Structure formats: structure tokens, C-alpha cells
Amino acid sequence: MTVTADFTLPAELEAQGPPEARGLPRDGVRMLVSRAASGTVAHHEFTDLPGLLLPGDLLVVNTSRTLPAAVRASADRVVHFSTGLPDGSWLVEPRIPAGKSSIPNGPVPPPRTIALPGGAVLTLTGRATARLWRARLSGAVVPYLLRYGEPVRYSYAAQAWPLEAYQTVFGRQLGSAEMPSAARPFSHAVVTDLVARGVTIAPITLHCGVSSLEADEDPYPEQYDVPPSTARLVDLTRRSGGRVIAVGTTVVRALETAARGSQAGWTSLVVTPETRLQAVDGLLTGLHEPRSSHLRLLAAFHDSSLLAASYEAALSGGYLWHEFGDVHLMLP
């Protein structure tokens, strides 16, 4: 199996809801651990994380909070609000309801004005990508979403889950269309254990747009901010021999963009083995779908044989995929 190609993800390995719904605590998920230096793969619980890191390591986390970014416009139209733009407009994705979820609109252009609940009107002003449109809402978007929106939901979800199920313990700034899910298993107990063992935790903010679940799609431009204090800690950690571990692909994207010269703004960087890592040594991430762009980012950390071995171990070991599933710690 080559990780960037198709592999079969059995339906029973798709996490249908948060671990709490399965009778587990938030931090009760499993964690696959792969090490580039030894080429080994091992099975752990997420609560083992503090003991697997070293004093002097730096964990960088995303403080973006998840918005209820999906709005049902009508029986045949759902709108996902992806990303707020500096001029007050938003990138949105009109979608078509399909059972308990929705599917991309496809090649047929949606109507230029879409009536939304509460008397709001969304006006599409132009296509931004194959799926996203620039649009303006007739009122303030975030307050509107907090009243009328619901979390973005995909077909594997067994039911609608409350917005709080899509938040992490680090979330502070509202702005993500979809949860920065690598940090979801963190609990206050795990954070306390990490700090007590000498692991430093530092924040960045990157507001996640709609997920690139369709095969072979690159991630869209996203807004990010790497505080000067975090940039200094990254530099200090690496110069002093510690390791910088990103919690999520969003953190990799933000830190690697900052390392190339700009600590805040919009990033279009797509991290691959060819871009070469300049700021990050390791990654804690979820398990990613076949042919997703995230797999190319993972290949910047591990060679193809170790990535293949990791995913084979996850599949044969019954690990769970998606935002409520298990996680993968990729160490140098």
C-alpha cells in the first residue's frame, strides 16, 4: 500500500461520534506512535503521551474554536460557511442535502441569492475555487451562525452532536468551520501531566476552512496567527536540542508559513516532502482518508515505507478514523 494512493477504509473504522458517546472519557482514545529514527510503529493509549515526550519538548496547539458553520437554507440547499475574508465577505460552499449529511453542489451553479432562516439573505459574488464561492450575508455572520447554524456533519456521523463536542480544551477564538481535531483528545489531566514533566505548550491560531474530503484536493487558503512568543519558543526549543511537536496539520501549516517569513495573515502553503520542514520536528494528527492532501503533508515527516506500515497497523489494529477517532503521533 502506498499512502498517497487509494486504500480501503472499512465503514466500521469510521468513528460515528465522540468517545464520550462510546462510554469513554475525552482522552480515552488510542494512539499509534511511529518513529522515523527507528522505523518502528507501536500501539499506545492517548494518556501515554506525556511519557512519550521529553522534558524540553514544545507542543504547539491551535486555539481556534469551531463555529456552527452549516446552515440549512431549504429542503434542497445547505450552506457551509468556510472562511471570513478581510473585507467582511465569506467563502462559502453551497451543498445539496443527502440523507443525514450533504454532498458538494457539483458543476451546476447555485442561485446567486440564497434565502436563509431568520430572513437573512446570502448573495454569491463570484466563484473562488471549484467548490467555494465568495459571498456576503445580509447581517453579521458569526452572531447569525451562533443562532441558526449547526456543526458541519458528514455522512459517517451517527447523529447530530452538540457544538461542544466539536471543541478542544485549547479553543479560544471562534473561527473554524471544522474542528482542529488533533487536539480533541486532550484533557485537563493530560495537560497537567505534560507541564509537570517539563513539556512546554504554546499557541497558534489557524481558522480551519471546510475540509478537503474530496480526493486529491489541496487545502484552501486559511487565516493564521503565530504569536511572537510562540515563534521565539520554537526557535529556542530547536536551538537547545528540544523537539517541536505540532498538534494537527493546521499547526504545521501555520508554523511552516511563519518560518518562511510572515507570522500572521493568510497561508496558501501546501506542505509536502518537497517543501522541506523548517520549524516542526514531529506531529500529532488524526488518521486521514485515502488520497487526501493531508497524506502528502505526513510524507514530509516519514518516508513512504514507514507511513505505509503505520496505516497498515492502524487498519489491522482497528483504529478509528475522522474527527472523533484515534490519533497518530509521528516522532522524529
C-alpha positions in Angstrom: 0.0 0.0 0.0 1.3 3.5 -0.9 -0.2 6.0 1.5 -0.9 8.6 -1.2 -2.9 6.1 -3.2 -6.3 4.6 -2.6 -6.7 2.2 0.3 -10.0 0.8 1.6 -11.3 2.3 4.8 -13.9 -0.1 6.2 -17.1 1.6 7.4 -16.7 0.1 10.9 -13.5 2.1 11.4 -15.2 5.4 10.9 -15.9 7.0 14.3 -19.6 7.8 14.3 -19.4 10.0 17.4 -17.2 11.3 20.2 -15.6 8.8 22.6 -17.9 10.1 25.3 -20.8 8.6 23.4 -19.0 5.2 23.5 -18.6 5.4 27.2 -15.0 6.7 27.2 -13.5 9.9 28.5 -12.4 12.5 26.1 -8.8 11.3 26.4 -9.8 7.6 26.2 -8.8 7.2 22.5 -5.9 5.1 21.2 -2.7 6.5 19.8 -0.4 4.9 17.2 3.2 6.0 17.6 5.7 5.9 14.7 9.4 6.9 15.0 11.4 7.9 12.0 14.7 7.2 13.6 14.0 3.6 14.3 11.3 3.0 11.6 9.1 1.4 14.3 5.3 1.5 15.0 3.8 1.0 18.4 0.4 1.0 20.0 -0.4 3.2 22.9 -3.3 5.0 24.7 -3.5 8.8 24.3 -2.9 9.2 28.0 0.6 7.8 27.4 1.5 11.0 25.6 3.3 12.8 28.5 5.6 9.8 29.0 6.5 9.6 25.3 7.6 13.2 25.1 10.8 14.6 26.7 11.5 17.5 29.0 12.3 20.5 26.8 9.9 19.4 24.0 7.5 22.0 22.8 3.9 21.2 21.9 2.2 23.8 19.7 -1.6 23.8 19.7 -4.3 25.6 17.7 -6.6 27.8 19.8 -9.3 28.2 17.1 -12.9 27.4 18.3 -15.4 25.7 16.0 -18.3 27.6 14.6 -21.7 26.0 13.9 -20.9 26.7 10.2 -23.6 24.7 8.4 -27.0 26.4 7.7 -30.0 24.6 6.1 -31.3 27.0 3.6 -34.1 24.8 2.2 -35.1 21.2 1.5 -32.6 21.2 -1.4 -29.8 23.5 -0.2 -27.3 23.6 2.7 -24.6 26.3 3.0 -21.3 25.7 4.7 -19.6 28.9 5.9 -15.9 28.3 5.4 -13.7 31.4 6.0 -14.2 35.0 6.8 -12.3 37.4 4.5 -10.7 40.8 5.5 -13.4 42.8 3.6 -16.2 41.2 5.5 -17.2 38.7 2.8 -17.0 35.0 3.4 -16.0 31.9 1.4 -19.0 29.6 1.4 -19.8 26.2 0.0 -23.4 25.6 -1.2 -24.2 21.9 -0.9 -27.1 19.6 -1.6 -28.7 17.6 1.4 -28.2 13.9 1.1 -29.7 11.8 3.9 -28.2 12.9 7.2 -25.4 14.8 5.6 -24.8 16.7 2.3 -22.8 16.5 -0.9 -21.0 19.1 -3.0 -23.1 21.1 -5.3 -21.3 19.8 -8.4 -20.9 21.7 -11.7 -24.4 23.3 -11.6 -24.1 26.9 -10.4 -26.2 27.6 -7.3 -28.6 30.6 -7.3 -26.8 33.9 -6.8 -29.0 34.8 -3.9 -30.0 32.2 -1.2 -32.7 32.8 1.4 -31.6 31.6 4.8 -33.6 31.1 8.1 -34.5 34.2 10.1 -35.0 36.4 7.0 -31.2 36.5 6.1 -30.1 36.6 2.5 -26.8 35.3 1.2 -25.5 36.8 -2.0 -22.9 35.0 -4.0 -20.5 37.4 -5.7 -18.2 35.1 -7.5 -16.6 31.6 -7.6 -13.4 31.3 -5.6 -12.5 27.7 -6.2 -14.1 24.6 -7.7 -16.3 24.3 -4.6 -16.1 27.7 -2.8 -17.9 31.0 -3.6 -17.3 34.5 -2.3 -20.5 35.7 -0.6 -22.0 38.4 1.6 -24.6 37.8 4.3 -27.2 40.5 4.9 -26.1 40.6 8.6 -23.1 39.8 10.8 -22.0 36.2 10.1 -20.7 34.9 13.4 -23.8 36.0 15.5 -26.0 34.6 12.8 -24.2 31.3 12.8 -24.4 31.1 16.6 -28.2 31.4 16.4 -29.0 29.5 13.2 -26.1 27.3 12.4 -25.1 23.8 13.4 -21.8 21.9 13.2 -20.7 20.7 9.8 -21.6 17.0 9.7 -20.5 14.2 7.4 -22.3 11.0 6.4 -20.4 8.8 8.8 -21.7 10.7 11.9 -24.4 8.5 13.5 -26.4 11.6 14.6 -26.2 15.3 15.2 -23.8 16.1 18.0 -23.8 19.3 20.1 -21.4 22.1 19.2 -19.4 21.5 22.4 -18.5 18.0 21.1 -16.6 19.8 18.3 -14.4 22.0 20.6 -11.0 21.3 22.1 -9.7 22.3 25.5 -7.5 24.9 23.8 -10.2 26.6 21.8 -10.4 30.4 22.5 -11.1 32.3 19.2 -14.2 31.5 17.2 -13.5 31.0 13.5 -13.1 27.4 12.3 -15.6 25.8 10.0 -14.4 22.4 11.2 -12.7 21.4 14.4 -8.9 21.4 14.6 -9.5 17.8 15.7 -6.0 16.5 16.5 -6.3 18.3 19.9 -9.7 16.9 20.8 -8.3 14.1 23.0 -6.5 16.5 25.3 -8.0 16.7 28.8 -7.0 18.9 31.7 -5.4 15.9 33.3 -3.2 15.2 30.3 -2.2 18.9 30.0 -1.3 19.0 33.7 0.8 15.8 33.3 2.6 17.3 30.3 3.5 20.5 32.1 4.6 18.6 35.2 7.0 16.6 33.1 8.7 19.7 31.6 6.9 19.8 28.2 6.0 23.4 27.2 2.7 24.2 25.4 2.4 27.2 23.1 -0.5 28.5 21.0 -1.0 29.5 17.4 -4.4 30.2 15.8 -5.4 28.9 12.4 -9.1 29.0 11.4 -9.9 25.8 9.6 -12.0 26.1 6.4 -14.1 23.4 5.1 -12.4 20.0 5.0 -10.7 18.7 1.8 -12.5 15.4 2.0 -12.8 15.1 -1.8 -9.8 13.1 -3.1 -6.8 15.0 -4.4 -7.9 18.4 -3.3 -5.3 20.8 -1.8 -6.3 22.7 1.3 -7.7 26.2 0.8 -6.1 29.4 1.9 -6.6 29.9 5.7 -6.2 32.7 8.2 -3.5 32.2 10.8 -1.5 34.0 13.5 1.7 32.8 15.2 2.3 35.0 18.2 5.9 36.3 18.6 6.2 34.5 21.9 5.4 31.2 20.2 7.9 31.9 17.3 10.6 32.6 20.0 9.8 29.4 21.8 10.0 27.4 18.5 13.4 28.9 17.8 14.7 28.4 21.4 13.5 24.8 21.5 15.2 23.8 18.3 18.4 25.6 19.2 18.5 24.0 22.6 18.0 20.5 21.3 14.3 20.0 22.0 11.7 18.9 19.6 8.8 21.0 18.2 5.7 18.8 18.0 2.7 20.2 16.1 -0.7 19.2 17.3 -2.5 19.0 14.0 -1.8 19.6 10.4 -3.2 23.2 10.9 -0.3 23.9 13.3 2.2 22.5 10.8 0.8 24.8 8.1 0.9 27.9 10.4 4.4 27.3 11.8 6.0 26.4 8.4 4.4 29.5 6.8 5.8 31.7 9.7 9.2 30.1 9.2 9.1 31.4 5.6 8.7 35.0 6.7 5.3 36.0 7.8 3.9 35.4 11.3 0.3 36.3 10.5 -2.1 36.6 7.6 -3.3 34.1 5.0 -1.5 31.0 4.1 -1.7 29.0 0.8 1.3 26.8 1.7 0.8 23.1 0.9 3.4 21.2 2.9 4.9 18.2 1.1 8.3 16.4 1.2 9.5 18.8 -1.4 8.8 21.9 0.7 11.0 20.6 3.5 10.2 21.2 7.2 11.8 24.3 8.7 10.1 24.6 12.0 8.4 21.4 13.0 10.0 18.1 14.1 7.0 15.9 14.9 3.3 15.7 14.5 0.3 14.5 16.5 -2.6 14.1 14.0 -5.7 12.0 13.2 -5.9 9.3 10.7 -6.6 10.6 7.2 -8.8 9.5 4.3 -7.4 7.8 1.2 -5.9 10.3 -1.3 -6.4 13.3 0.9 -3.9 16.1 0.8 -3.1 15.5 4.4 -1.2 12.4 3.5 1.2 14.4 1.4 1.9 16.5 4.4 2.5 13.4 6.5 5.1 12.3 4.0 7.2 15.3 5.0 7.7 13.6 8.3 8.1 9.9 7.4 9.2 8.1 4.4 6.7 6.1 2.4 7.6 2.7 3.9 7.0 3.9 7.5 3.8 5.7 6.5 2.6 2.6 4.8 3.5 0.5 7.9 1.7 3.0 10.1 -1.5 2.9 8.2 -1.4 -0.8 7.8 -1.1 -1.1 11.6 -4.0 1.3 12.1 -6.2 -0.6 9.8 -5.3 -4.1 11.1 -5.5 -2.8 14.7 -9.0 -1.4 14.3 -8.2 2.2 14.9 -11.0 4.7 14.3 -10.8 7.5 11.7 -12.2 11.0 11.4 -12.5 13.9 13.9 -13.8 11.7 16.8 -11.4 8.9 16.2 -8.0 7.8 17.3 -4.7 9.7 16.7 -1.2 9.1 15.3 1.9 10.5 17.0 4.8 10.9 14.4 8.1 11.3 16.1 11.5 12.1 14.5 
